[in-house]
Amino acid sequence: ADEAVVWAAACAANARLHEGGIAALVGIEPGRPVPGVTLRLRRERYARLVIDTPGIAAPTMLGVKGVLIGSDARGEPHVFIQRRHAHTRVYPGCWEIGPGGGLDVADDAIALTPAALVEQLVSEIRDEMGLDAGAIGLRGGGALSGQSAAFGLEDRAAQSFDVCFVVAWPGVIDAARPPGDAGARDWEVTQTAWLAKADAETWVTGASERVAPPMRAILRHLAWV
């Protein structure tokens, strides 16, 4: 009953909150004999990320994130970034590398397939960018471009673990015109942009308070800052 009251108050304070299922990460095990990892999951409620229950550890939500990198006519690499809505659960109003979001599972899952992760990323690209993911080499069924890579990102503030896919944007980008349809994307994103590798260090320093910590971590992983 107390949990229900707390959740109701949280929803009253932020109409963007919603109840739903999430995939909670239980553990990560090295793959054998094939190199890789196995992600072990259980199904949890999204509300558990918001409600602080004494004596019960909050779950770690499993998510995916797209690190979309394209080059302009001069060959300068850029990464796609987006600004979060002021009412998002974490890092409101901050810039992040995206798109991305959490997964759900129908019930407790022993293991999650790479195809399911890619399917979720395809969904996030459609929802947050208003864009057909097939245009950049991502398709349903788990197909990835040959120029893709993946790494894990733990975010303790957000209580999440994201599988990040680095995807090469096809063709030449117009750095002044970020891709996607602003009219078709969901509420979580308010602005988008291409950030040049050459400008990353100066830009992140100047926008310090408006940059989500996971974005800094990804840029360091890419050796851009």
PyMOL CGO cylinders between C-alpha atoms (Angstrom):
from pymol import cmd
from pymol.cgo import CYLINDER

trace = [
    CYLINDER, 0.00, 0.00, 0.00, 2.80, 2.40, 0.86, 0.3, 1, 1, 1, 1, 1, 1,
    CYLINDER, 2.80, 2.40, 0.86, 4.50, 1.66, -2.45, 0.3, 1, 1, 1, 1, 1, 1,
    CYLINDER, 4.50, 1.66, -2.45, 1.28, 2.39, -4.31, 0.3, 1, 1, 1, 1, 1, 1,
    CYLINDER, 1.28, 2.39, -4.31, 0.97, 5.74, -2.54, 0.3, 1, 1, 1, 1, 1, 1,
    CYLINDER, 0.97, 5.74, -2.54, 4.56, 6.70, -3.38, 0.3, 1, 1, 1, 1, 1, 1,
    CYLINDER, 4.56, 6.70, -3.38, 4.09, 5.68, -7.00, 0.3, 1, 1, 1, 1, 1, 1,
    CYLINDER, 4.09, 5.68, -7.00, 0.85, 7.64, -7.29, 0.3, 1, 1, 1, 1, 1, 1,
    CYLINDER, 0.85, 7.64, -7.29, 2.55, 10.73, -5.88, 0.3, 1, 1, 1, 1, 1, 1,
    CYLINDER, 2.55, 10.73, -5.88, 5.46, 10.35, -8.32, 0.3, 1, 1, 1, 1, 1, 1,
    CYLINDER, 5.46, 10.35, -8.32, 3.05, 10.07, -11.27, 0.3, 1, 1, 1, 1, 1, 1,
    CYLINDER, 3.05, 10.07, -11.27, 1.13, 13.12, -10.05, 0.3, 1, 1, 1, 1, 1, 1,
    CYLINDER, 1.13, 13.12, -10.05, 4.39, 15.10, -9.97, 0.3, 1, 1, 1, 1, 1, 1,
    CYLINDER, 4.39, 15.10, -9.97, 5.45, 13.89, -13.42, 0.3, 1, 1, 1, 1, 1, 1,
    CYLINDER, 5.45, 13.89, -13.42, 2.76, 12.88, -15.89, 0.3, 1, 1, 1, 1, 1, 1,
    CYLINDER, 2.76, 12.88, -15.89, 5.40, 11.31, -18.15, 0.3, 1, 1, 1, 1, 1, 1,
    CYLINDER, 5.40, 11.31, -18.15, 5.96, 8.41, -15.75, 0.3, 1, 1, 1, 1, 1, 1,
    CYLINDER, 5.96, 8.41, -15.75, 4.29, 5.17, -16.74, 0.3, 1, 1, 1, 1, 1, 1,
    CYLINDER, 4.29, 5.17, -16.74, 3.98, 1.71, -15.32, 0.3, 1, 1, 1, 1, 1, 1,
    CYLINDER, 3.98, 1.71, -15.32, 5.30, -1.13, -17.41, 0.3, 1, 1, 1, 1, 1, 1,
    CYLINDER, 5.30, -1.13, -17.41, 7.70, -4.03, -17.55, 0.3, 1, 1, 1, 1, 1, 1,
    CYLINDER, 7.70, -4.03, -17.55, 11.46, -3.84, -17.82, 0.3, 1, 1, 1, 1, 1, 1,
    CYLINDER, 11.46, -3.84, -17.82, 14.24, -6.36, -18.26, 0.3, 1, 1, 1, 1, 1, 1,
    CYLINDER, 14.24, -6.36, -18.26, 16.30, -6.31, -15.06, 0.3, 1, 1, 1, 1, 1, 1,
    CYLINDER, 16.30, -6.31, -15.06, 19.89, -7.45, -15.42, 0.3, 1, 1, 1, 1, 1, 1,
    CYLINDER, 19.89, -7.45, -15.42, 20.73, -10.21, -12.96, 0.3, 1, 1, 1, 1, 1, 1,
    CYLINDER, 20.73, -10.21, -12.96, 24.23, -11.07, -14.14, 0.3, 1, 1, 1, 1, 1, 1,
    CYLINDER, 24.23, -11.07, -14.14, 26.75, -11.15, -16.96, 0.3, 1, 1, 1, 1, 1, 1,
    CYLINDER, 26.75, -11.15, -16.96, 28.57, -14.39, -17.70, 0.3, 1, 1, 1, 1, 1, 1,
    CYLINDER, 28.57, -14.39, -17.70, 31.43, -14.97, -20.16, 0.3, 1, 1, 1, 1, 1, 1,
    CYLINDER, 31.43, -14.97, -20.16, 30.44, -16.99, -23.19, 0.3, 1, 1, 1, 1, 1, 1,
    CYLINDER, 30.44, -16.99, -23.19, 31.80, -20.50, -23.64, 0.3, 1, 1, 1, 1, 1, 1,
    CYLINDER, 31.80, -20.50, -23.64, 33.16, -21.77, -25.94, 0.3, 1, 1, 1, 1, 1, 1,
    CYLINDER, 33.16, -21.77, -25.94, 32.32, -18.85, -28.25, 0.3, 1, 1, 1, 1, 1, 1,
    CYLINDER, 32.32, -18.85, -28.25, 33.76, -15.46, -27.17, 0.3, 1, 1, 1, 1, 1, 1,
    CYLINDER, 33.76, -15.46, -27.17, 31.07, -13.13, -25.87, 0.3, 1, 1, 1, 1, 1, 1,
    CYLINDER, 31.07, -13.13, -25.87, 28.79, -12.82, -22.88, 0.3, 1, 1, 1, 1, 1, 1,
    CYLINDER, 28.79, -12.82, -22.88, 25.43, -14.10, -21.67, 0.3, 1, 1, 1, 1, 1, 1,
    CYLINDER, 25.43, -14.10, -21.67, 23.08, -11.56, -20.09, 0.3, 1, 1, 1, 1, 1, 1,
    CYLINDER, 23.08, -11.56, -20.09, 20.83, -13.11, -17.45, 0.3, 1, 1, 1, 1, 1, 1,
    CYLINDER, 20.83, -13.11, -17.45, 17.58, -11.30, -16.78, 0.3, 1, 1, 1, 1, 1, 1,
    CYLINDER, 17.58, -11.30, -16.78, 14.37, -11.22, -14.82, 0.3, 1, 1, 1, 1, 1, 1,
    CYLINDER, 14.37, -11.22, -14.82, 11.20, -9.24, -15.43, 0.3, 1, 1, 1, 1, 1, 1,
    CYLINDER, 11.20, -9.24, -15.43, 10.64, -6.22, -13.17, 0.3, 1, 1, 1, 1, 1, 1,
    CYLINDER, 10.64, -6.22, -13.17, 8.29, -3.24, -12.99, 0.3, 1, 1, 1, 1, 1, 1,
    CYLINDER, 8.29, -3.24, -12.99, 9.40, 0.18, -14.16, 0.3, 1, 1, 1, 1, 1, 1,
    CYLINDER, 9.40, 0.18, -14.16, 8.04, 1.68, -10.96, 0.3, 1, 1, 1, 1, 1, 1,
    CYLINDER, 8.04, 1.68, -10.96, 10.80, -0.08, -9.03, 0.3, 1, 1, 1, 1, 1, 1,
    CYLINDER, 10.80, -0.08, -9.03, 13.31, 2.29, -10.65, 0.3, 1, 1, 1, 1, 1, 1,
    CYLINDER, 13.31, 2.29, -10.65, 11.44, 5.28, -9.24, 0.3, 1, 1, 1, 1, 1, 1,
    CYLINDER, 11.44, 5.28, -9.24, 10.33, 4.02, -5.83, 0.3, 1, 1, 1, 1, 1, 1,
    CYLINDER, 10.33, 4.02, -5.83, 12.93, 3.63, -3.11, 0.3, 1, 1, 1, 1, 1, 1,
    CYLINDER, 12.93, 3.63, -3.11, 11.94, 0.53, -1.13, 0.3, 1, 1, 1, 1, 1, 1,
    CYLINDER, 11.94, 0.53, -1.13, 13.88, 0.17, 2.14, 0.3, 1, 1, 1, 1, 1, 1,
    CYLINDER, 13.88, 0.17, 2.14, 15.79, -3.08, 2.38, 0.3, 1, 1, 1, 1, 1, 1,
    CYLINDER, 15.79, -3.08, 2.38, 15.25, -3.97, -1.28, 0.3, 1, 1, 1, 1, 1, 1,
    CYLINDER, 15.25, -3.97, -1.28, 17.91, -3.17, -3.86, 0.3, 1, 1, 1, 1, 1, 1,
    CYLINDER, 17.91, -3.17, -3.86, 16.64, -1.36, -6.93, 0.3, 1, 1, 1, 1, 1, 1,
    CYLINDER, 16.64, -1.36, -6.93, 16.85, -3.34, -10.18, 0.3, 1, 1, 1, 1, 1, 1,
    CYLINDER, 16.85, -3.34, -10.18, 19.32, -2.60, -12.95, 0.3, 1, 1, 1, 1, 1, 1,
    CYLINDER, 19.32, -2.60, -12.95, 17.43, -1.97, -16.18, 0.3, 1, 1, 1, 1, 1, 1,
    CYLINDER, 17.43, -1.97, -16.18, 18.89, -3.47, -19.35, 0.3, 1, 1, 1, 1, 1, 1,
    CYLINDER, 18.89, -3.47, -19.35, 18.84, -1.14, -22.35, 0.3, 1, 1, 1, 1, 1, 1,
    CYLINDER, 18.84, -1.14, -22.35, 20.33, -0.50, -25.75, 0.3, 1, 1, 1, 1, 1, 1,
    CYLINDER, 20.33, -0.50, -25.75, 21.94, 2.63, -27.15, 0.3, 1, 1, 1, 1, 1, 1,
    CYLINDER, 21.94, 2.63, -27.15, 22.92, 3.56, -30.68, 0.3, 1, 1, 1, 1, 1, 1,
    CYLINDER, 22.92, 3.56, -30.68, 26.24, 5.36, -31.21, 0.3, 1, 1, 1, 1, 1, 1,
    CYLINDER, 26.24, 5.36, -31.21, 25.68, 6.64, -34.74, 0.3, 1, 1, 1, 1, 1, 1,
    CYLINDER, 25.68, 6.64, -34.74, 28.82, 7.96, -36.43, 0.3, 1, 1, 1, 1, 1, 1,
    CYLINDER, 28.82, 7.96, -36.43, 28.90, 9.64, -39.81, 0.3, 1, 1, 1, 1, 1, 1,
    CYLINDER, 28.90, 9.64, -39.81, 31.44, 11.66, -41.79, 0.3, 1, 1, 1, 1, 1, 1,
    CYLINDER, 31.44, 11.66, -41.79, 30.94, 14.95, -43.61, 0.3, 1, 1, 1, 1, 1, 1,
    CYLINDER, 30.94, 14.95, -43.61, 32.20, 15.86, -47.08, 0.3, 1, 1, 1, 1, 1, 1,
    CYLINDER, 32.20, 15.86, -47.08, 35.69, 16.54, -45.65, 0.3, 1, 1, 1, 1, 1, 1,
    CYLINDER, 35.69, 16.54, -45.65, 35.83, 13.15, -43.95, 0.3, 1, 1, 1, 1, 1, 1,
    CYLINDER, 35.83, 13.15, -43.95, 35.40, 14.62, -40.44, 0.3, 1, 1, 1, 1, 1, 1,
    CYLINDER, 35.40, 14.62, -40.44, 33.72, 12.11, -38.09, 0.3, 1, 1, 1, 1, 1, 1,
    CYLINDER, 33.72, 12.11, -38.09, 30.57, 13.20, -36.23, 0.3, 1, 1, 1, 1, 1, 1,
    CYLINDER, 30.57, 13.20, -36.23, 28.44, 11.46, -33.62, 0.3, 1, 1, 1, 1, 1, 1,
    CYLINDER, 28.44, 11.46, -33.62, 24.67, 11.89, -33.41, 0.3, 1, 1, 1, 1, 1, 1,
    CYLINDER, 24.67, 11.89, -33.41, 23.51, 13.50, -30.14, 0.3, 1, 1, 1, 1, 1, 1,
    CYLINDER, 23.51, 13.50, -30.14, 20.14, 14.44, -28.75, 0.3, 1, 1, 1, 1, 1, 1,
    CYLINDER, 20.14, 14.44, -28.75, 18.75, 16.52, -25.91, 0.3, 1, 1, 1, 1, 1, 1,
    CYLINDER, 18.75, 16.52, -25.91, 16.47, 14.93, -23.34, 0.3, 1, 1, 1, 1, 1, 1,
    CYLINDER, 16.47, 14.93, -23.34, 13.09, 16.35, -22.41, 0.3, 1, 1, 1, 1, 1, 1,
    CYLINDER, 13.09, 16.35, -22.41, 12.87, 18.27, -19.13, 0.3, 1, 1, 1, 1, 1, 1,
    CYLINDER, 12.87, 18.27, -19.13, 10.56, 15.58, -17.71, 0.3, 1, 1, 1, 1, 1, 1,
    CYLINDER, 10.56, 15.58, -17.71, 12.64, 12.47, -18.33, 0.3, 1, 1, 1, 1, 1, 1,
    CYLINDER, 12.64, 12.47, -18.33, 13.40, 10.33, -15.27, 0.3, 1, 1, 1, 1, 1, 1,
    CYLINDER, 13.40, 10.33, -15.27, 17.15, 10.96, -15.33, 0.3, 1, 1, 1, 1, 1, 1,
    CYLINDER, 17.15, 10.96, -15.33, 19.33, 13.71, -16.81, 0.3, 1, 1, 1, 1, 1, 1,
    CYLINDER, 19.33, 13.71, -16.81, 16.39, 15.99, -17.72, 0.3, 1, 1, 1, 1, 1, 1,
    CYLINDER, 16.39, 15.99, -17.72, 17.30, 18.60, -20.31, 0.3, 1, 1, 1, 1, 1, 1,
    CYLINDER, 17.30, 18.60, -20.31, 20.78, 17.13, -20.86, 0.3, 1, 1, 1, 1, 1, 1,
    CYLINDER, 20.78, 17.13, -20.86, 22.49, 16.15, -24.08, 0.3, 1, 1, 1, 1, 1, 1,
    CYLINDER, 22.49, 16.15, -24.08, 23.22, 12.47, -24.60, 0.3, 1, 1, 1, 1, 1, 1,
    CYLINDER, 23.22, 12.47, -24.60, 24.40, 10.08, -27.26, 0.3, 1, 1, 1, 1, 1, 1,
    CYLINDER, 24.40, 10.08, -27.26, 21.40, 8.19, -28.55, 0.3, 1, 1, 1, 1, 1, 1,
    CYLINDER, 21.40, 8.19, -28.55, 18.89, 6.95, -29.42, 0.3, 1, 1, 1, 1, 1, 1,
    CYLINDER, 18.89, 6.95, -29.42, 18.36, 4.36, -26.71, 0.3, 1, 1, 1, 1, 1, 1,
    CYLINDER, 18.36, 4.36, -26.71, 15.96, 2.84, -24.24, 0.3, 1, 1, 1, 1, 1, 1,
    CYLINDER, 15.96, 2.84, -24.24, 15.14, -0.04, -21.94, 0.3, 1, 1, 1, 1, 1, 1,
    CYLINDER, 15.14, -0.04, -21.94, 13.98, -3.51, -22.88, 0.3, 1, 1, 1, 1, 1, 1,
    CYLINDER, 13.98, -3.51, -22.88, 11.07, -5.56, -21.63, 0.3, 1, 1, 1, 1, 1, 1,
    CYLINDER, 11.07, -5.56, -21.63, 10.82, -9.33, -21.45, 0.3, 1, 1, 1, 1, 1, 1,
    CYLINDER, 10.82, -9.33, -21.45, 7.66, -11.40, -21.30, 0.3, 1, 1, 1, 1, 1, 1,
    CYLINDER, 7.66, -11.40, -21.30, 8.87, -13.29, -18.25, 0.3, 1, 1, 1, 1, 1, 1,
    CYLINDER, 8.87, -13.29, -18.25, 12.11, -14.24, -16.56, 0.3, 1, 1, 1, 1, 1, 1,
    CYLINDER, 12.11, -14.24, -16.56, 14.60, -15.01, -19.33, 0.3, 1, 1, 1, 1, 1, 1,
    CYLINDER, 14.60, -15.01, -19.33, 17.58, -17.31, -19.06, 0.3, 1, 1, 1, 1, 1, 1,
    CYLINDER, 17.58, -17.31, -19.06, 19.44, -15.49, -21.82, 0.3, 1, 1, 1, 1, 1, 1,
    CYLINDER, 19.44, -15.49, -21.82, 18.83, -12.70, -24.32, 0.3, 1, 1, 1, 1, 1, 1,
    CYLINDER, 18.83, -12.70, -24.32, 19.74, -13.00, -27.98, 0.3, 1, 1, 1, 1, 1, 1,
    CYLINDER, 19.74, -13.00, -27.98, 21.68, -10.33, -29.92, 0.3, 1, 1, 1, 1, 1, 1,
    CYLINDER, 21.68, -10.33, -29.92, 18.74, -10.22, -32.32, 0.3, 1, 1, 1, 1, 1, 1,
    CYLINDER, 18.74, -10.22, -32.32, 16.43, -9.01, -29.54, 0.3, 1, 1, 1, 1, 1, 1,
    CYLINDER, 16.43, -9.01, -29.54, 18.86, -6.19, -28.69, 0.3, 1, 1, 1, 1, 1, 1,
    CYLINDER, 18.86, -6.19, -28.69, 19.04, -5.07, -32.30, 0.3, 1, 1, 1, 1, 1, 1,
    CYLINDER, 19.04, -5.07, -32.30, 15.25, -5.24, -32.62, 0.3, 1, 1, 1, 1, 1, 1,
    CYLINDER, 15.25, -5.24, -32.62, 14.98, -2.89, -29.63, 0.3, 1, 1, 1, 1, 1, 1,
    CYLINDER, 14.98, -2.89, -29.63, 17.51, -0.48, -31.14, 0.3, 1, 1, 1, 1, 1, 1,
    CYLINDER, 17.51, -0.48, -31.14, 15.51, -0.46, -34.38, 0.3, 1, 1, 1, 1, 1, 1,
    CYLINDER, 15.51, -0.46, -34.38, 12.45, 0.46, -32.31, 0.3, 1, 1, 1, 1, 1, 1,
    CYLINDER, 12.45, 0.46, -32.31, 14.30, 3.27, -30.49, 0.3, 1, 1, 1, 1, 1, 1,
    CYLINDER, 14.30, 3.27, -30.49, 15.57, 4.75, -33.76, 0.3, 1, 1, 1, 1, 1, 1,
    CYLINDER, 15.57, 4.75, -33.76, 12.01, 4.82, -35.06, 0.3, 1, 1, 1, 1, 1, 1,
    CYLINDER, 12.01, 4.82, -35.06, 10.54, 6.30, -31.86, 0.3, 1, 1, 1, 1, 1, 1,
    CYLINDER, 10.54, 6.30, -31.86, 13.23, 8.84, -30.97, 0.3, 1, 1, 1, 1, 1, 1,
    CYLINDER, 13.23, 8.84, -30.97, 14.35, 9.84, -34.46, 0.3, 1, 1, 1, 1, 1, 1,
    CYLINDER, 14.35, 9.84, -34.46, 11.25, 9.17, -36.54, 0.3, 1, 1, 1, 1, 1, 1,
    CYLINDER, 11.25, 9.17, -36.54, 13.52, 7.26, -38.92, 0.3, 1, 1, 1, 1, 1, 1,
    CYLINDER, 13.52, 7.26, -38.92, 13.50, 3.90, -40.67, 0.3, 1, 1, 1, 1, 1, 1,
    CYLINDER, 13.50, 3.90, -40.67, 16.49, 2.09, -39.19, 0.3, 1, 1, 1, 1, 1, 1,
    CYLINDER, 16.49, 2.09, -39.19, 16.93, 0.10, -42.38, 0.3, 1, 1, 1, 1, 1, 1,
    CYLINDER, 16.93, 0.10, -42.38, 18.30, 3.26, -43.97, 0.3, 1, 1, 1, 1, 1, 1,
    CYLINDER, 18.30, 3.26, -43.97, 21.44, 3.00, -41.83, 0.3, 1, 1, 1, 1, 1, 1,
    CYLINDER, 21.44, 3.00, -41.83, 22.03, -0.74, -42.03, 0.3, 1, 1, 1, 1, 1, 1,
    CYLINDER, 22.03, -0.74, -42.03, 19.93, -1.90, -39.07, 0.3, 1, 1, 1, 1, 1, 1,
    CYLINDER, 19.93, -1.90, -39.07, 17.10, -4.29, -39.78, 0.3, 1, 1, 1, 1, 1, 1,
    CYLINDER, 17.10, -4.29, -39.78, 14.80, -6.61, -37.92, 0.3, 1, 1, 1, 1, 1, 1,
    CYLINDER, 14.80, -6.61, -37.92, 15.97, -10.11, -37.17, 0.3, 1, 1, 1, 1, 1, 1,
    CYLINDER, 15.97, -10.11, -37.17, 19.22, -9.00, -35.60, 0.3, 1, 1, 1, 1, 1, 1,
    CYLINDER, 19.22, -9.00, -35.60, 21.04, -7.93, -38.78, 0.3, 1, 1, 1, 1, 1, 1,
    CYLINDER, 21.04, -7.93, -38.78, 23.87, -5.46, -38.18, 0.3, 1, 1, 1, 1, 1, 1,
    CYLINDER, 23.87, -5.46, -38.18, 26.09, -3.57, -40.57, 0.3, 1, 1, 1, 1, 1, 1,
    CYLINDER, 26.09, -3.57, -40.57, 29.55, -5.08, -40.97, 0.3, 1, 1, 1, 1, 1, 1,
    CYLINDER, 29.55, -5.08, -40.97, 30.95, -1.79, -39.64, 0.3, 1, 1, 1, 1, 1, 1,
    CYLINDER, 30.95, -1.79, -39.64, 29.20, -2.13, -36.28, 0.3, 1, 1, 1, 1, 1, 1,
    CYLINDER, 29.20, -2.13, -36.28, 30.66, -2.88, -32.87, 0.3, 1, 1, 1, 1, 1, 1,
    CYLINDER, 30.66, -2.88, -32.87, 29.25, -3.19, -29.36, 0.3, 1, 1, 1, 1, 1, 1,
    CYLINDER, 29.25, -3.19, -29.36, 30.30, -2.44, -25.78, 0.3, 1, 1, 1, 1, 1, 1,
    CYLINDER, 30.30, -2.44, -25.78, 28.62, -2.23, -22.37, 0.3, 1, 1, 1, 1, 1, 1,
    CYLINDER, 28.62, -2.23, -22.37, 27.94, 0.93, -20.35, 0.3, 1, 1, 1, 1, 1, 1,
    CYLINDER, 27.94, 0.93, -20.35, 26.97, 0.82, -16.67, 0.3, 1, 1, 1, 1, 1, 1,
    CYLINDER, 26.97, 0.82, -16.67, 25.11, 3.89, -15.41, 0.3, 1, 1, 1, 1, 1, 1,
    CYLINDER, 25.11, 3.89, -15.41, 24.59, 3.71, -11.66, 0.3, 1, 1, 1, 1, 1, 1,
    CYLINDER, 24.59, 3.71, -11.66, 22.71, 7.00, -11.48, 0.3, 1, 1, 1, 1, 1, 1,
    CYLINDER, 22.71, 7.00, -11.48, 20.14, 5.74, -13.99, 0.3, 1, 1, 1, 1, 1, 1,
    CYLINDER, 20.14, 5.74, -13.99, 20.25, 2.20, -12.54, 0.3, 1, 1, 1, 1, 1, 1,
    CYLINDER, 20.25, 2.20, -12.54, 20.85, 0.84, -16.01, 0.3, 1, 1, 1, 1, 1, 1,
    CYLINDER, 20.85, 0.84, -16.01, 23.24, -1.19, -18.12, 0.3, 1, 1, 1, 1, 1, 1,
    CYLINDER, 23.24, -1.19, -18.12, 23.22, -0.35, -21.82, 0.3, 1, 1, 1, 1, 1, 1,
    CYLINDER, 23.22, -0.35, -21.82, 24.53, -2.44, -24.68, 0.3, 1, 1, 1, 1, 1, 1,
    CYLINDER, 24.53, -2.44, -24.68, 25.90, 0.25, -27.02, 0.3, 1, 1, 1, 1, 1, 1,
    CYLINDER, 25.90, 0.25, -27.02, 26.06, -0.43, -30.74, 0.3, 1, 1, 1, 1, 1, 1,
    CYLINDER, 26.06, -0.43, -30.74, 28.48, 1.70, -32.75, 0.3, 1, 1, 1, 1, 1, 1,
    CYLINDER, 28.48, 1.70, -32.75, 26.95, 2.04, -36.21, 0.3, 1, 1, 1, 1, 1, 1,
    CYLINDER, 26.95, 2.04, -36.21, 28.56, 3.71, -39.22, 0.3, 1, 1, 1, 1, 1, 1,
    CYLINDER, 28.56, 3.71, -39.22, 26.16, 6.13, -40.94, 0.3, 1, 1, 1, 1, 1, 1,
    CYLINDER, 26.16, 6.13, -40.94, 26.11, 5.42, -44.69, 0.3, 1, 1, 1, 1, 1, 1,
    CYLINDER, 26.11, 5.42, -44.69, 27.14, 8.06, -47.20, 0.3, 1, 1, 1, 1, 1, 1,
    CYLINDER, 27.14, 8.06, -47.20, 28.03, 11.67, -46.45, 0.3, 1, 1, 1, 1, 1, 1,
    CYLINDER, 28.03, 11.67, -46.45, 26.24, 13.60, -43.70, 0.3, 1, 1, 1, 1, 1, 1,
    CYLINDER, 26.24, 13.60, -43.70, 25.19, 17.24, -43.68, 0.3, 1, 1, 1, 1, 1, 1,
    CYLINDER, 25.19, 17.24, -43.68, 26.58, 18.32, -40.32, 0.3, 1, 1, 1, 1, 1, 1,
    CYLINDER, 26.58, 18.32, -40.32, 24.15, 21.24, -40.17, 0.3, 1, 1, 1, 1, 1, 1,
    CYLINDER, 24.15, 21.24, -40.17, 21.09, 19.02, -40.64, 0.3, 1, 1, 1, 1, 1, 1,
    CYLINDER, 21.09, 19.02, -40.64, 20.77, 16.14, -38.19, 0.3, 1, 1, 1, 1, 1, 1,
    CYLINDER, 20.77, 16.14, -38.19, 18.77, 13.19, -39.53, 0.3, 1, 1, 1, 1, 1, 1,
    CYLINDER, 18.77, 13.19, -39.53, 15.30, 12.19, -38.49, 0.3, 1, 1, 1, 1, 1, 1,
    CYLINDER, 15.30, 12.19, -38.49, 11.81, 13.63, -38.42, 0.3, 1, 1, 1, 1, 1, 1,
    CYLINDER, 11.81, 13.63, -38.42, 11.14, 15.97, -35.49, 0.3, 1, 1, 1, 1, 1, 1,
    CYLINDER, 11.14, 15.97, -35.49, 7.41, 15.62, -36.05, 0.3, 1, 1, 1, 1, 1, 1,
    CYLINDER, 7.41, 15.62, -36.05, 7.48, 11.85, -35.83, 0.3, 1, 1, 1, 1, 1, 1,
    CYLINDER, 7.48, 11.85, -35.83, 9.77, 11.31, -32.83, 0.3, 1, 1, 1, 1, 1, 1,
    CYLINDER, 9.77, 11.31, -32.83, 8.48, 10.75, -29.33, 0.3, 1, 1, 1, 1, 1, 1,
    CYLINDER, 8.48, 10.75, -29.33, 8.40, 13.20, -26.42, 0.3, 1, 1, 1, 1, 1, 1,
    CYLINDER, 8.40, 13.20, -26.42, 11.72, 12.16, -24.84, 0.3, 1, 1, 1, 1, 1, 1,
    CYLINDER, 11.72, 12.16, -24.84, 13.86, 14.10, -27.33, 0.3, 1, 1, 1, 1, 1, 1,
    CYLINDER, 13.86, 14.10, -27.33, 13.63, 17.86, -27.89, 0.3, 1, 1, 1, 1, 1, 1,
    CYLINDER, 13.63, 17.86, -27.89, 16.74, 18.62, -30.01, 0.3, 1, 1, 1, 1, 1, 1,
    CYLINDER, 16.74, 18.62, -30.01, 19.21, 16.70, -32.14, 0.3, 1, 1, 1, 1, 1, 1,
    CYLINDER, 19.21, 16.70, -32.14, 22.62, 17.51, -33.65, 0.3, 1, 1, 1, 1, 1, 1,
    CYLINDER, 22.62, 17.51, -33.65, 25.79, 16.12, -35.15, 0.3, 1, 1, 1, 1, 1, 1,
    CYLINDER, 25.79, 16.12, -35.15, 28.86, 16.66, -32.92, 0.3, 1, 1, 1, 1, 1, 1,
    CYLINDER, 28.86, 16.66, -32.92, 32.21, 16.72, -34.74, 0.3, 1, 1, 1, 1, 1, 1,
    CYLINDER, 32.21, 16.72, -34.74, 35.11, 14.76, -33.28, 0.3, 1, 1, 1, 1, 1, 1,
    CYLINDER, 35.11, 14.76, -33.28, 37.32, 17.85, -33.68, 0.3, 1, 1, 1, 1, 1, 1,
    CYLINDER, 37.32, 17.85, -33.68, 34.88, 19.92, -31.57, 0.3, 1, 1, 1, 1, 1, 1,
    CYLINDER, 34.88, 19.92, -31.57, 34.00, 17.33, -28.94, 0.3, 1, 1, 1, 1, 1, 1,
    CYLINDER, 34.00, 17.33, -28.94, 36.49, 18.34, -26.23, 0.3, 1, 1, 1, 1, 1, 1,
    CYLINDER, 36.49, 18.34, -26.23, 35.65, 22.07, -26.42, 0.3, 1, 1, 1, 1, 1, 1,
    CYLINDER, 35.65, 22.07, -26.42, 31.92, 21.48, -26.75, 0.3, 1, 1, 1, 1, 1, 1,
    CYLINDER, 31.92, 21.48, -26.75, 31.67, 19.12, -23.78, 0.3, 1, 1, 1, 1, 1, 1,
    CYLINDER, 31.67, 19.12, -23.78, 33.69, 21.50, -21.61, 0.3, 1, 1, 1, 1, 1, 1,
    CYLINDER, 33.69, 21.50, -21.61, 31.52, 24.47, -22.57, 0.3, 1, 1, 1, 1, 1, 1,
    CYLINDER, 31.52, 24.47, -22.57, 28.24, 22.59, -22.11, 0.3, 1, 1, 1, 1, 1, 1,
    CYLINDER, 28.24, 22.59, -22.11, 29.43, 20.84, -18.95, 0.3, 1, 1, 1, 1, 1, 1,
    CYLINDER, 29.43, 20.84, -18.95, 26.24, 21.09, -16.89, 0.3, 1, 1, 1, 1, 1, 1,
    CYLINDER, 26.24, 21.09, -16.89, 24.07, 20.07, -19.86, 0.3, 1, 1, 1, 1, 1, 1,
    CYLINDER, 24.07, 20.07, -19.86, 25.97, 16.90, -20.79, 0.3, 1, 1, 1, 1, 1, 1,
    CYLINDER, 25.97, 16.90, -20.79, 24.77, 13.59, -19.34, 0.3, 1, 1, 1, 1, 1, 1,
    CYLINDER, 24.77, 13.59, -19.34, 27.63, 11.60, -17.73, 0.3, 1, 1, 1, 1, 1, 1,
    CYLINDER, 27.63, 11.60, -17.73, 27.08, 8.55, -20.00, 0.3, 1, 1, 1, 1, 1, 1,
    CYLINDER, 27.08, 8.55, -20.00, 27.80, 10.80, -22.99, 0.3, 1, 1, 1, 1, 1, 1,
    CYLINDER, 27.80, 10.80, -22.99, 31.16, 11.74, -21.50, 0.3, 1, 1, 1, 1, 1, 1,
    CYLINDER, 31.16, 11.74, -21.50, 31.93, 8.07, -20.86, 0.3, 1, 1, 1, 1, 1, 1,
    CYLINDER, 31.93, 8.07, -20.86, 31.13, 7.10, -24.46, 0.3, 1, 1, 1, 1, 1, 1,
    CYLINDER, 31.13, 7.10, -24.46, 33.23, 9.94, -25.88, 0.3, 1, 1, 1, 1, 1, 1,
    CYLINDER, 33.23, 9.94, -25.88, 36.14, 8.79, -23.71, 0.3, 1, 1, 1, 1, 1, 1,
    CYLINDER, 36.14, 8.79, -23.71, 35.64, 5.23, -24.93, 0.3, 1, 1, 1, 1, 1, 1,
    CYLINDER, 35.64, 5.23, -24.93, 35.79, 6.50, -28.51, 0.3, 1, 1, 1, 1, 1, 1,
    CYLINDER, 35.79, 6.50, -28.51, 38.92, 8.53, -27.60, 0.3, 1, 1, 1, 1, 1, 1,
    CYLINDER, 38.92, 8.53, -27.60, 37.18, 11.73, -28.70, 0.3, 1, 1, 1, 1, 1, 1,
    CYLINDER, 37.18, 11.73, -28.70, 37.83, 13.53, -25.40, 0.3, 1, 1, 1, 1, 1, 1,
]
cmd.load_cgo(trace, "trace")
